[in-house]
Amino acid sequence: MSWKAMVAMGAALIVIVSWTAIRGRATLPATDMATEKLVIRQIGHQLLLHAGDSSSRILPVEERANREYLIRFAAPFSFLPDTLLATVRRVIAANGLPSSYRVEVIQCDPPAEVIYGFQIYKDSARNVIPCLGRIQEKACYNILIRFTETETAGIDPFSSGLLSGSLVAILAALLLSTLYLKRRRAADKAGNMPAPGSSTGKTMDGQETQNIQPDLPQEELKEELPESSGITIGNLLFLPDSQQLVAGSSVITLTAKEAKLLHVFAQAQQEVIDRDQLMKEVWEDEGVIVGRSLDMFVSKLRKKLQADRRISILNVHGKGYKLVIGQEAC
């Protein structure tokens, strides 16, 4: 897997994690929000009934923030904290609302101070419920109810499952691609190591060579490199598949272009090959080239063929090139 693919998967992972965070704070759908407002209004109604008031109005419930509601009353009233606590817990539990919330009773008149409140948690051992049994005087009050358990609001089971599956798939792909790249690098490193019994060196003209088992007699070397595996050019053996030129106990490495070019010459030794034919057979998959490219590779090939002084590539003016061996090379 390429580094670009890994970057793309990393970006996808960031997007999914960000989407999770946003969804985790998402507000409720409009229908659920309306239902919650009705339940909150029911709390105000029950509280007024306990205060002996069955006629004064409860003003519209105001949503101040995400799952934070303000109950407002048209007339003043008094209340007992025990009654408020019991009413809120009963109504919320009966309607399946979140079990963690905070309730504050706020004075209507400035400075709008909180005169009473309590905090309820899903774990009841953490509940904070002060000042029970102390009746509060008759006055204008607003009641603020804030649900604190909203982490999973708005995430349906399908989206949650899809999210989990996507995260697992991306993490698995990143892990597999990392293992694949490590193995590939190890294989490339092993492939670049010299073969056992071989050593590297340079020819007189500076070309890099690899000596294969220099202690073997020439006869044994020829048995290891049968003529059927390559093309004989003078005293040299050309191996097209491995892009190598064997000169006695030395191996000269060719580039892909040099190997293609020599293969064309080797199949038509002692014959003039047209420039256009050479360019077509060597560069046919690479689009437009200039003649200088061909001349440059011919020059490089000449240097590597100097291992046999009888071999030469002649420039036939106005036509092309010719690979000659022996007398014609003089």
C-alpha positions as CSV (number, residue, x, y, z in Angstrom):
1,M,0.0,0.0,0.0
2,S,1.4,3.4,-1.0
3,W,2.0,6.2,1.4
4,K,-0.8,8.2,-0.3
5,A,-3.3,5.5,0.5
6,M,-2.1,5.5,4.2
7,V,-2.5,9.3,4.4
8,A,-6.0,8.9,2.9
9,M,-7.0,6.3,5.5
10,G,-5.6,8.5,8.3
11,A,-7.6,11.4,7.1
12,A,-10.7,9.2,7.0
13,L,-10.0,8.1,10.6
14,I,-9.8,11.7,11.7
15,V,-13.1,12.5,10.0
16,I,-14.8,9.6,11.7
17,V,-13.5,10.5,15.1
18,S,-14.5,14.1,14.6
19,W,-18.0,13.0,13.5
20,T,-18.3,10.9,16.6
21,A,-17.5,13.9,18.8
22,I,-20.0,16.1,17.0
23,R,-22.7,13.4,17.2
24,G,-22.0,12.8,20.8
25,R,-23.0,16.4,21.5
26,A,-25.9,16.5,19.0
27,T,-29.2,17.8,20.1
28,L,-32.3,15.7,20.2
29,P,-34.6,15.4,17.2
30,A,-37.4,18.0,17.3
31,T,-40.0,15.4,18.2
32,D,-38.1,14.2,21.3
33,M,-37.4,17.8,22.3
34,A,-41.1,18.6,22.2
35,T,-41.8,15.6,24.3
36,E,-39.3,16.6,26.9
37,K,-40.8,20.1,27.1
38,L,-44.2,18.5,27.9
39,V,-42.7,16.3,30.6
40,I,-40.9,19.4,32.1
41,R,-44.2,21.3,32.0
42,Q,-45.9,18.4,33.9
43,I,-43.4,19.0,36.7
44,G,-44.5,22.6,37.1
45,H,-48.2,21.5,37.1
46,Q,-47.7,18.9,39.8
47,L,-45.7,21.4,41.9
48,L,-48.5,24.0,41.8
49,L,-51.1,21.4,42.7
50,H,-49.1,20.5,45.8
51,A,-49.0,24.3,46.6
52,G,-52.8,24.4,46.4
53,D,-52.8,26.3,43.2
54,S,-54.9,24.7,40.4
55,S,-55.8,27.8,38.4
56,S,-52.7,30.0,37.7
57,R,-50.9,29.6,34.4
58,I,-47.6,27.9,33.7
59,L,-45.7,29.9,31.0
60,P,-44.2,28.2,28.0
61,V,-41.2,26.1,28.9
62,E,-38.0,27.8,27.6
63,E,-35.1,25.7,26.2
64,R,-32.0,27.7,27.2
65,A,-29.3,25.3,26.0
66,N,-28.9,21.6,24.9
67,R,-31.3,19.7,27.2
68,E,-31.6,22.6,29.7
69,Y,-35.2,23.8,30.4
70,L,-36.6,26.8,32.3
71,I,-40.1,26.5,33.9
72,R,-41.7,29.9,34.4
73,F,-44.9,30.6,36.5
74,A,-47.5,33.4,36.2
75,A,-48.1,33.6,39.9
76,P,-45.9,33.4,43.1
77,F,-46.0,30.2,45.2
78,S,-44.3,28.5,48.1
79,F,-42.9,25.0,48.2
80,L,-41.3,22.4,50.4
81,P,-38.0,21.1,49.0
82,D,-39.0,17.5,49.8
83,T,-42.1,17.9,47.6
84,L,-40.1,19.4,44.7
85,L,-37.5,16.6,44.9
86,A,-40.2,13.8,45.0
87,T,-42.2,15.4,42.1
88,V,-39.2,15.8,39.8
89,R,-37.9,12.3,40.4
90,R,-41.3,10.7,39.9
91,V,-42.2,12.5,36.7
92,I,-38.7,12.1,35.1
93,A,-38.5,8.4,36.0
94,A,-42.1,7.7,34.7
95,N,-41.3,9.3,31.3
96,G,-37.9,7.6,30.8
97,L,-35.8,10.8,30.8
98,P,-32.1,10.7,31.7
99,S,-31.4,9.8,35.3
100,S,-28.7,12.4,35.8
101,Y,-29.8,16.0,36.2
102,R,-29.5,19.2,38.2
103,V,-32.5,21.3,39.5
104,E,-32.2,24.9,40.5
105,V,-34.9,27.2,41.9
106,I,-34.2,30.8,40.9
107,Q,-35.7,34.1,42.1
108,C,-37.6,36.0,39.4
109,D,-36.5,39.4,40.7
110,P,-32.9,40.7,40.3
111,P,-30.3,39.6,41.1
112,A,-32.0,36.3,40.2
113,E,-30.2,34.2,42.8
114,V,-30.5,30.4,43.2
115,I,-32.4,29.9,46.5
116,Y,-32.5,26.1,46.3
117,G,-31.2,23.2,44.2
118,F,-30.1,19.6,44.1
119,Q,-28.1,17.2,41.9
120,I,-29.2,13.7,41.0
121,Y,-26.9,11.1,39.5
122,K,-27.4,7.7,37.9
123,D,-25.3,6.4,40.8
124,S,-27.5,7.5,43.7
125,A,-24.5,7.4,46.1
126,R,-23.3,10.6,44.5
127,N,-26.6,12.6,44.9
128,V,-26.4,16.0,46.4
129,I,-29.7,16.9,48.1
130,P,-29.5,19.7,50.7
131,C,-32.0,21.5,53.0
132,L,-34.9,19.1,53.1
133,G,-37.8,19.9,55.4
134,R,-37.4,23.7,55.2
135,I,-40.4,25.3,53.5
136,Q,-39.6,28.2,51.2
137,E,-41.7,31.4,51.4
138,K,-44.2,32.4,48.8
139,A,-42.5,34.4,46.0
140,C,-42.0,34.4,42.2
141,Y,-39.7,31.5,41.2
142,N,-38.4,29.9,38.0
143,I,-37.2,26.4,38.0
144,L,-34.2,25.4,35.8
145,I,-33.7,21.7,35.0
146,R,-30.5,20.6,33.2
147,F,-29.9,17.0,32.1
148,T,-26.2,16.1,32.5
149,E,-26.3,12.7,30.9
150,T,-26.2,13.5,27.2
151,E,-23.2,11.7,25.9
152,T,-25.1,9.3,23.7
153,A,-28.0,11.5,22.8
154,G,-28.9,11.4,19.1
155,I,-26.8,8.3,18.1
156,D,-29.0,5.5,16.9
157,P,-27.8,1.9,17.1
158,F,-27.2,1.6,13.3
159,S,-24.9,4.7,13.3
160,S,-23.1,3.5,16.3
161,G,-22.5,0.1,14.8
162,L,-21.4,1.6,11.5
163,L,-19.0,3.9,13.2
164,S,-17.4,1.1,15.2
165,G,-17.1,-1.1,12.1
166,S,-15.5,1.8,10.1
167,L,-12.9,2.4,12.9
168,V,-12.0,-1.2,13.2
169,A,-11.7,-1.6,9.4
170,I,-9.4,1.5,9.0
171,L,-7.2,0.5,11.9
172,A,-6.9,-3.0,10.5
173,A,-6.0,-1.7,7.1
174,L,-3.3,0.6,8.6
175,L,-1.9,-2.3,10.6
176,L,-1.8,-4.6,7.6
177,S,-0.2,-2.0,5.3
178,T,2.5,-1.3,7.9
179,L,3.3,-5.0,8.2
180,Y,3.3,-5.2,4.4
181,L,5.7,-2.3,4.0
182,K,8.1,-3.7,6.6
183,R,8.2,-7.1,4.8
184,R,8.7,-5.4,1.5
185,R,11.6,-3.3,2.8
186,A,13.2,-6.4,4.3
187,A,12.8,-8.3,1.0
188,D,14.3,-5.4,-1.0
189,K,17.2,-5.2,1.4
190,A,17.8,-9.0,1.1
191,G,17.6,-8.7,-2.7
192,N,20.3,-6.0,-2.8
193,M,22.8,-8.1,-0.9
194,P,25.6,-9.8,-3.0
195,A,25.1,-13.5,-3.7
196,P,27.2,-15.9,-1.6
197,G,30.6,-16.4,-3.1
198,S,30.5,-13.2,-5.1
199,S,32.1,-9.8,-4.9
200,T,31.7,-6.4,-6.5
201,G,34.2,-4.3,-8.4
202,K,34.7,-2.0,-11.4
203,T,36.0,-2.4,-14.9
204,M,38.8,-0.3,-16.4
205,D,36.3,2.3,-17.7
206,G,34.6,2.6,-14.3
207,Q,31.6,0.4,-14.9
208,E,30.3,-1.5,-11.8
209,T,30.7,-5.3,-12.0
210,Q,29.9,-8.3,-9.9
211,N,32.4,-11.2,-9.8
212,I,30.7,-14.5,-9.6
213,Q,32.7,-17.3,-7.9
214,P,36.1,-16.2,-9.2
215,D,37.7,-19.4,-7.9
216,L,35.7,-21.6,-10.3
217,P,37.2,-22.7,-13.6
218,Q,35.8,-21.1,-16.8
219,E,34.4,-24.5,-17.8
220,E,32.3,-24.7,-14.6
221,L,31.1,-21.1,-15.0
222,K,29.8,-21.9,-18.5
223,E,27.9,-24.8,-17.1
224,E,26.2,-22.5,-14.6
225,L,25.3,-20.0,-17.3
226,P,24.3,-22.2,-20.3
227,E,24.2,-20.6,-23.7
228,S,20.5,-21.2,-23.9
229,S,19.9,-18.7,-21.1
230,G,21.3,-15.8,-23.1
231,I,22.6,-14.4,-26.4
232,T,26.3,-14.7,-27.4
233,I,27.9,-11.4,-28.7
234,G,31.5,-12.1,-29.5
235,N,33.1,-13.3,-26.2
236,L,30.3,-11.8,-24.2
237,L,27.1,-13.5,-23.0
238,F,24.0,-11.2,-22.9
239,L,21.2,-12.2,-20.4
240,P,18.1,-10.1,-21.4
241,D,15.9,-11.3,-18.5
242,S,18.3,-10.3,-15.8
243,Q,19.7,-7.3,-17.7
244,Q,23.3,-8.5,-17.4
245,L,26.3,-8.8,-19.6
246,V,28.7,-11.6,-18.6
247,A,32.4,-11.1,-19.5
248,G,34.4,-14.1,-18.3
249,S,34.1,-14.1,-14.5
250,S,32.6,-10.6,-14.4
251,V,29.0,-9.5,-14.7
252,I,28.2,-6.0,-16.0
253,T,24.8,-4.7,-15.0
254,L,22.6,-2.9,-17.6
255,T,19.8,-0.5,-17.2
256,A,16.3,-1.4,-18.6
257,K,16.8,0.8,-21.6
258,E,20.3,-0.4,-22.3
259,A,19.1,-4.0,-22.1
260,K,16.3,-3.3,-24.6
261,L,18.6,-1.6,-27.0
262,L,21.3,-4.3,-26.8
263,H,18.6,-7.0,-27.3
264,V,17.6,-5.3,-30.6
265,F,21.3,-5.2,-31.7
266,A,22.0,-8.8,-30.6
267,Q,19.1,-10.1,-32.8
268,A,20.5,-8.3,-35.9
269,Q,24.3,-8.5,-35.5
270,Q,26.3,-7.3,-38.5
271,E,23.2,-5.6,-39.9
272,V,22.2,-1.9,-40.2
273,I,19.3,-1.0,-38.0
274,D,17.3,2.1,-38.8
275,R,17.1,4.8,-36.1
276,D,13.3,4.9,-36.3
277,Q,13.1,1.2,-35.7
278,L,15.4,1.4,-32.7
279,M,13.4,4.3,-31.1
280,K,10.1,2.5,-31.8
281,E,11.1,-0.8,-30.2
282,V,12.8,0.7,-27.2
283,W,10.6,3.7,-26.4
284,E,7.3,2.7,-28.0
285,D,5.5,2.9,-24.6
286,E,6.8,6.3,-23.5
287,G,5.5,8.7,-26.1
288,V,7.6,11.3,-28.0
289,I,11.4,11.2,-27.6
290,V,14.3,13.0,-29.3
291,G,17.2,11.6,-31.2
292,R,19.6,12.6,-28.5
293,S,18.2,10.0,-26.1
294,L,19.0,7.2,-28.5
295,D,22.5,8.6,-29.1
296,M,23.1,8.9,-25.4
297,F,22.2,5.2,-24.7
298,V,24.2,4.0,-27.7
299,S,27.2,5.8,-26.2
300,K,26.7,4.2,-22.8
301,L,26.3,0.8,-24.4
302,R,29.5,1.2,-26.3
303,K,31.4,1.7,-23.1
304,K,29.9,-1.5,-21.5
305,L,30.7,-3.6,-24.6
306,Q,34.4,-2.6,-24.3
307,A,34.9,-5.8,-22.3
308,D,35.4,-7.4,-25.7
309,R,37.5,-5.0,-27.8
310,R,36.3,-6.7,-31.0
311,I,32.8,-5.5,-30.5
312,S,31.7,-2.0,-31.7
313,I,28.5,-0.1,-32.6
314,L,29.0,1.9,-35.7
315,N,27.1,5.0,-36.7
316,V,25.9,4.6,-40.3
317,H,25.3,8.1,-41.6
318,G,21.8,8.9,-42.6
319,K,20.5,5.4,-41.7
320,G,21.1,4.2,-38.2
321,Y,23.5,1.9,-36.3
322,K,25.2,-1.4,-36.8
323,L,26.6,-3.9,-34.2
324,V,29.8,-5.3,-35.7
325,I,32.2,-8.0,-34.4
326,G,35.8,-8.8,-35.5
327,Q,37.3,-7.2,-38.6
328,E,34.3,-4.9,-39.3
329,A,35.0,-3.2,-35.9
330,C,38.5,-2.0,-36.9
